[in-house]
């Protein structure tokens, strides 16, 4: 992007004379995607991307335009001015620090230095290790990207970021007679190929396969209210879905959040501390600056059970009389919206044995295979990937197709035990037709009076 900076500055200078604010975000990248199903390579995609968008604010409205021909950016700048000039709105921006920086995410082994044949061999190994016992189908997806972006604003910010990200996703299907069960997991990070090079691929693959196989002999769950233990992954999914979306500033402004007007209120038990931290380099949702040039830092959402902060962009922060939390995210071709990054429940000090020792009858839920949440009504329903019955402080027989549902605020207040362990998972979050990489997790978590039942 270095070679375009003078060109971008010229457009910023010219455009800023006609509007209240303007910024440019441009990027070029290289990416590779592979998909293998049952040992047969179904897809190999390698490509490069180049594009830029310009965003102007005039008359309280945005004008937005994107092009994959950067030399035409000056032309679409005029188009964006016409768009905003033809409308009237009430958009304002919160104050922002002027930043000039050039940074790079950690990367020991660049993806471009790894031959595609080696990546294919990785998928072959995963398929081989996962094809055991009653496993009937194995699907492996791999994706990597190296992206260089530049951000320049009329306020004086100029930020360049080089970013590497990789993900490996495994799904298996096991069957026995008419019964079918699934297993899935993922590896990855905002680093280079070393993330997968250093991983125990055999252990990773067989763990997923064995999970699906175990479920074939699992019993159907009881229904009712029980004390439950959620593992790291399910804890993260619950925090992301049930709490994370509800604190997004745009949803609050749209009257689509149960947490509207609850800043400063006690909404969870005293031991609950929840953070969204885009600056966490170990997280799949890591980014040093958001797409508006706001520097990221840990943002504590809940402290000792009290809601003390929200997730915001500059626009939503202004309307909420706050400072942007650095959660404006989007691809180059999309308008920024408020998104989570790495969202997690902080650990406590209990061992797993201490969490379960006083449970006479309960359920241990591991992993997630989807669910849904209504942030406006404050209700959710999740399906656990794997579960076990707890009897008199001991883990007993496996259960299958277990669902967890409830009210967000009631569930947060019923958290009464937190493990000392911690794990952050990787994944992607969809919102308004956009997809963003995220991390979510936490410790093993004990929740009282949780509504549990069977799921299909």
matplotlib code that plots the C-alpha trace (Angstrom):
import matplotlib.pyplot as plt

x = [0.0, 3.0, 3.0, -0.5, -0.2, 0.5, -2.4, -4.7, -3.5, -4.3, -7.8, -8.3, -7.2, -9.4, -12.5, -12.3, -12.9, -16.5, -17.4, -17.2, -15.1, -13.6, -11.5, -10.0, -9.3, -7.5, -6.0, -4.3, -4.1, -3.3, -5.4, -5.7, -8.6, -8.8, -11.6, -11.4, -14.4, -13.8, -10.3, -11.0, -9.9, -13.0, -11.6, -8.4, -8.7, -5.7, -6.0, -5.1, -7.3, -6.9, -9.4, -10.2, -13.2, -13.9, -16.4, -17.5, -19.7, -21.8, -25.2, -25.2, -25.2, -22.6, -21.6, -19.8, -18.1, -15.8, -13.7, -11.2, -9.4, -7.5, -6.6, -10.4, -10.6, -10.7, -13.7, -15.7, -14.8, -17.0, -19.8, -19.7, -19.9, -23.0, -24.6, -24.2, -25.0, -28.4, -29.5, -29.8, -29.3, -28.1, -24.9, -22.0, -18.7, -17.2, -13.8, -10.8, -7.1, -5.0, -2.7, 0.3, 1.5, 2.8, 2.5, 2.5, 0.9, 3.2, 4.2, 7.1, 6.2, 4.5, 1.8, 3.4, 6.5, 4.5, 3.8, 0.2, 1.2, 2.2, -1.2, -2.9, -0.8, -2.0, -5.7, -4.8, -3.4, -6.4, -8.7, -6.7, -6.5, -10.2, -11.4, -11.7, -14.4, -17.9, -16.9, -18.6, -17.7, -14.9, -14.8, -11.7, -11.6, -8.4, -8.0, -5.1, -4.7, -2.0, -3.5, -1.9, -4.2, -3.9, -6.2, -6.1, -8.5, -9.0, -8.3, -4.7, -4.6, -2.4, -2.2, -0.7, -1.2, 0.1, -2.0, -1.7, -4.5, -5.1, -7.9, -8.3, -11.9, -12.8, -16.3, -17.0, -20.2, -20.5, -23.4, -24.6, -27.8, -30.3, -28.5, -26.2, -23.9, -21.5, -18.2, -16.3, -13.4, -11.0, -7.4, -5.9, -4.8, -3.6, -0.2, 1.6, 1.7, 3.5, 0.1, -0.6, 3.0, 3.3, -0.1, -0.6, -2.7, -3.3, -4.6, -6.8, -8.3, -8.9, -10.4, -13.1, -13.8, -14.0, -16.5, -18.9, -18.4, -19.1, -22.4, -23.7, -24.0, -25.2, -28.6, -31.2, -31.2, -33.6, -35.7, -36.0, -33.9, -30.5, -27.2, -24.9, -21.2, -20.4, -17.0, -14.7, -16.2, -19.8, -19.1, -17.5, -20.5, -23.0, -21.0, -20.7, -24.3, -26.3, -24.2, -21.9, -24.5, -26.7, -24.0, -23.4, -24.2, -26.0, -28.5, -29.1, -29.8, -32.2, -34.1, -33.1, -31.3, -32.5, -29.6, -30.7, -30.6, -28.9, -25.4, -24.4, -27.0, -26.2, -27.0, -25.0, -23.6, -20.7, -18.1, -18.9, -16.3, -16.6, -14.1, -14.0, -10.3, -9.4, -5.8, -5.3, -2.8, -3.6, -7.2, -8.7, -10.5, -7.3, -6.7, -4.6, -6.9, -10.5, -11.6, -12.1, -8.5, -9.4, -6.6, -7.9, -7.5, -9.2, -12.8, -14.4, -18.1, -19.1, -17.2, -18.2, -21.7, -22.2, -22.6, -20.0, -19.3, -20.6, -19.2, -19.3, -18.1, -17.5, -21.1, -22.8, -20.5, -21.5, -25.2, -24.6, -22.4, -19.4, -15.9, -15.6, -14.5, -12.7, -15.3, -16.1, -15.4, -16.0, -14.5, -13.2, -16.4, -18.8, -19.8, -18.4, -20.8, -20.3, -18.8, -17.2, -13.6, -12.3, -15.1, -14.6, -15.6, -12.6, -11.6, -12.1, -10.2, -12.0, -10.8, -13.1, -13.5, -14.6, -17.1, -18.9, -18.4, -21.6, -23.8, -26.1, -27.8, -26.7, -25.3, -21.9, -22.2, -19.2, -18.9, -21.6, -23.4, -25.4, -28.3, -30.2, -30.6, -33.2, -31.3, -34.5, -36.4, -33.3, -33.8, -31.5, -31.3, -28.0, -27.3, -24.3, -22.0, -21.5, -22.8, -22.5, -24.7, -23.4, -24.3, -23.1, -20.1, -19.0, -19.2, -21.3, -22.7, -22.8, -25.9, -26.7, -28.7, -28.8, -30.1, -29.7, -32.2, -33.2, -33.3, -30.0, -30.2, -31.4, -28.7, -25.9, -27.2, -27.2, -23.5, -22.1, -18.8, -15.9, -13.0, -9.3, -8.8, -9.2, -9.4, -10.2, -11.8, -11.8, -14.7, -16.6, -19.6, -22.2, -24.2, -26.1, -24.7, -21.1, -18.7, -15.9, -13.3, -13.8, -12.5, -14.7, -14.2, -13.6, -13.3, -15.5, -18.6, -21.2, -24.8, -27.7, -31.3, -30.4, -33.2, -32.1, -33.8, -33.4, -32.7, -33.2]
y = [0.0, 2.3, 3.2, 4.6, 6.8, 10.0, 9.4, 8.7, 11.9, 14.0, 12.6, 13.2, 16.8, 17.5, 15.7, 17.2, 20.7, 19.6, 17.4, 17.3, 14.2, 11.6, 8.5, 5.9, 2.3, 0.2, -3.3, -6.0, -9.6, -13.1, -16.1, -19.8, -22.1, -25.9, -28.2, -32.0, -34.4, -38.1, -38.0, -36.3, -32.7, -30.7, -27.2, -25.3, -21.6, -19.2, -15.6, -12.0, -9.1, -5.3, -2.7, 0.6, 2.3, 5.9, 7.1, 10.8, 12.4, 15.4, 16.7, 14.1, 11.2, 8.8, 8.6, 5.3, 3.9, 1.0, 0.0, -2.8, -0.4, 1.8, 4.3, 5.1, 6.1, 9.8, 9.2, 7.3, 10.0, 12.3, 9.7, 9.4, 13.2, 13.2, 10.5, 12.2, 15.7, 14.4, 13.3, 14.7, 12.9, 13.2, 11.2, 12.6, 11.0, 10.6, 12.1, 10.1, 10.1, 11.0, 8.0, 7.4, 3.9, 0.9, -2.5, -6.2, -9.2, -11.9, -14.4, -16.9, -18.9, -16.9, -18.8, -17.8, -19.8, -23.0, -25.0, -25.8, -29.5, -29.3, -27.8, -30.6, -33.2, -31.5, -32.1, -35.7, -36.3, -34.9, -37.0, -40.1, -39.6, -38.8, -41.8, -44.3, -46.6, -45.6, -42.4, -42.4, -38.9, -36.4, -32.8, -30.6, -26.9, -24.8, -21.1, -18.6, -15.0, -12.4, -8.9, -5.4, -2.5, 1.3, 3.7, 7.5, 10.1, 13.8, 14.1, 13.2, 9.4, 7.2, 3.5, 0.6, -3.0, -6.3, -9.2, -13.0, -15.4, -19.1, -21.6, -25.3, -26.7, -30.3, -31.9, -35.6, -37.7, -41.0, -43.4, -46.7, -48.0, -45.2, -43.0, -40.2, -38.0, -35.2, -33.9, -30.7, -28.6, -26.0, -24.7, -21.4, -17.9, -14.5, -15.8, -17.7, -21.4, -22.2, -22.4, -25.6, -26.8, -26.9, -28.5, -32.2, -32.9, -36.6, -35.8, -33.0, -35.2, -38.3, -36.3, -35.0, -38.4, -40.1, -37.4, -38.3, -42.0, -41.7, -39.9, -43.0, -44.8, -41.8, -41.6, -39.0, -36.3, -35.6, -32.4, -29.8, -27.4, -28.7, -27.3, -27.5, -27.2, -25.6, -26.3, -23.6, -23.7, -23.6, -20.9, -18.8, -19.4, -18.4, -15.2, -14.3, -15.0, -14.1, -11.2, -10.0, -9.1, -7.5, -4.9, -3.9, -0.2, -0.3, -3.0, -0.9, 2.2, 0.0, -1.0, -4.5, -5.3, -6.4, -4.4, -1.0, 1.5, -1.0, 0.6, 0.7, -2.0, -5.3, -7.9, -10.9, -12.6, -11.0, -13.4, -12.6, -10.5, -10.3, -8.6, -7.9, -7.5, -7.0, -6.3, -9.9, -11.3, -14.9, -14.5, -15.2, -11.9, -9.9, -6.6, -3.6, -0.9, -1.1, 0.0, 3.6, 3.8, 3.4, 1.7, -1.4, -2.2, -4.4, -3.4, -4.7, -5.1, -6.6, -6.0, -8.0, -8.5, -4.8, -3.7, -1.0, -0.7, -1.3, -2.2, 0.8, 2.4, 6.2, 6.8, 4.7, 6.0, 9.5, 8.8, 7.0, 9.8, 7.5, 7.1, 4.5, 1.1, 0.2, -2.3, -1.0, -3.9, -4.8, -6.0, -3.3, -3.4, -3.2, -0.3, -0.6, -2.0, -2.8, -6.3, -8.3, -9.3, -11.6, -11.9, -14.0, -14.7, -14.3, -17.4, -17.9, -20.1, -23.4, -26.8, -28.9, -31.3, -28.5, -27.3, -30.7, -32.1, -30.7, -31.5, -34.4, -34.4, -32.3, -32.2, -31.4, -29.8, -29.6, -27.7, -26.2, -27.1, -24.0, -22.2, -18.9, -15.8, -13.0, -10.0, -7.9, -10.4, -11.5, -15.2, -17.9, -21.6, -23.5, -27.1, -28.7, -30.9, -33.5, -33.9, -36.1, -36.8, -35.7, -37.8, -37.2, -35.2, -37.6, -37.6, -40.5, -41.8, -39.6, -37.9, -36.7, -33.9, -31.7, -28.2, -25.3, -22.4, -19.5, -15.8, -14.0, -12.0, -14.9, -17.1, -14.5, -14.2, -18.0, -18.4, -19.5, -21.2, -20.5, -22.8, -21.6, -22.9, -20.7, -21.4, -19.2, -20.8, -19.6, -19.0, -16.6, -14.4, -13.3, -10.1, -8.0, -10.2, -9.6, -12.2, -11.5, -13.7, -13.8, -15.5, -16.5, -18.5, -18.6, -21.2, -24.1, -22.5, -23.7, -22.4, -23.2, -23.8, -24.1, -25.2, -28.4, -30.6, -32.7, -31.0, -32.4]
z = [0.0, 0.4, -3.3, -3.1, 0.0, -1.8, -4.1, -1.1, 0.6, -2.5, -2.7, 1.1, 0.7, -2.2, -0.9, 2.6, 1.2, 0.3, 3.3, 7.0, 7.2, 4.8, 5.2, 2.8, 3.5, 1.0, 0.9, -1.0, -0.1, -1.0, 0.1, -0.3, 0.5, 0.3, 1.0, 1.2, 1.6, 2.3, 1.1, -2.2, -2.8, -3.7, -3.9, -4.3, -4.5, -4.6, -5.4, -4.9, -4.1, -4.4, -3.6, -1.8, -0.4, 0.5, 3.0, 3.4, 6.0, 4.9, 6.0, 8.7, 6.2, 4.8, 1.2, 0.6, -2.5, -3.3, -6.2, -7.1, -9.4, -7.1, -9.9, -10.1, -6.4, -7.3, -9.5, -6.9, -4.3, -6.3, -6.4, -2.6, -2.2, -4.4, -2.4, 1.0, -0.5, -1.6, 1.8, 5.3, 8.6, 12.2, 12.1, 14.1, 15.2, 18.6, 19.1, 17.9, 18.5, 15.5, 14.9, 12.6, 12.8, 10.7, 12.3, 11.5, 13.2, 14.4, 11.7, 11.7, 8.6, 5.8, 4.0, 0.7, 1.6, 2.1, -1.1, -1.8, -1.9, 1.8, 2.6, 0.7, 2.7, 5.9, 4.8, 3.9, 7.3, 9.1, 6.9, 7.6, 11.4, 11.6, 9.5, 12.4, 13.8, 12.8, 11.2, 7.7, 6.4, 7.0, 5.7, 6.2, 5.3, 5.3, 4.7, 5.0, 4.1, 4.1, 4.0, 3.8, 4.6, 4.8, 6.5, 6.0, 7.4, 7.0, 10.8, 10.1, 10.9, 8.7, 9.7, 7.8, 9.0, 7.7, 8.9, 8.6, 9.6, 9.2, 10.1, 9.9, 10.4, 10.8, 10.6, 10.9, 10.7, 12.5, 12.1, 13.5, 12.0, 11.8, 14.2, 13.0, 15.2, 14.4, 15.7, 14.8, 16.0, 14.6, 14.9, 13.9, 14.8, 13.7, 12.9, 10.2, 9.2, 12.4, 14.2, 12.3, 12.0, 15.8, 16.4, 17.2, 14.1, 15.0, 18.4, 17.1, 14.4, 16.5, 19.3, 16.9, 15.5, 19.0, 20.1, 17.3, 17.9, 21.7, 20.9, 19.0, 22.4, 24.4, 26.0, 25.5, 28.2, 30.9, 30.7, 33.4, 35.4, 36.6, 37.7, 34.7, 33.9, 30.6, 29.2, 27.8, 24.3, 25.3, 27.9, 25.1, 22.7, 25.4, 26.3, 22.6, 21.6, 24.8, 26.1, 23.3, 20.7, 23.4, 24.2, 20.6, 20.4, 17.1, 18.3, 21.5, 19.4, 17.3, 20.5, 19.8, 23.1, 26.5, 27.9, 26.6, 29.5, 31.9, 32.0, 35.7, 36.6, 38.2, 35.5, 36.6, 39.7, 41.6, 40.2, 36.5, 34.7, 30.9, 28.5, 24.8, 23.7, 20.1, 21.2, 22.5, 20.0, 21.0, 19.9, 16.4, 16.6, 17.0, 15.2, 16.4, 14.9, 13.8, 10.4, 11.6, 12.8, 16.5, 18.5, 20.3, 24.0, 26.6, 27.1, 30.3, 29.7, 33.0, 36.2, 39.3, 37.8, 36.8, 33.2, 32.8, 29.1, 25.5, 22.1, 19.8, 16.6, 16.3, 15.1, 17.7, 20.4, 19.6, 19.9, 23.2, 24.5, 24.7, 23.2, 20.5, 21.9, 18.6, 17.4, 13.9, 11.6, 7.9, 4.7, 2.3, 0.3, 3.2, 5.5, 9.0, 11.7, 15.4, 15.9, 18.7, 18.6, 21.3, 23.9, 27.0, 30.6, 33.0, 35.0, 38.7, 41.1, 41.2, 40.0, 37.8, 40.7, 43.0, 40.4, 40.3, 43.8, 45.3, 42.3, 43.1, 39.7, 36.9, 33.3, 31.9, 28.5, 26.1, 22.9, 20.7, 17.5, 17.0, 18.5, 18.4, 20.5, 20.5, 21.9, 22.1, 24.2, 26.0, 25.4, 23.9, 23.0, 22.3, 21.4, 23.1, 20.9, 23.7, 27.2, 30.3, 33.3, 36.7, 39.7, 43.2, 42.1, 39.4, 35.6, 34.4, 31.1, 27.9, 26.7, 23.2, 21.6, 24.7, 24.5, 26.9, 26.9, 29.1, 29.8, 29.4, 32.6, 34.7, 33.4, 34.1, 37.7, 38.1, 37.4, 40.8, 40.0, 37.7, 36.9, 37.1, 33.5, 30.4, 26.7, 23.7, 20.7, 17.1, 14.7, 12.5, 13.4, 10.9, 11.2, 8.6, 5.8, 6.9, 8.4, 10.8, 12.5, 16.3, 19.4, 22.4, 25.5, 29.2, 32.0, 32.9, 34.3, 36.7, 36.2, 38.6, 37.6, 33.9, 31.6, 29.8, 27.3, 24.1, 20.8, 17.3]

ax = plt.figure().add_subplot(projection="3d")
ax.plot(x, y, z, "-o")
ax.set_aspect("equal")
plt.show()
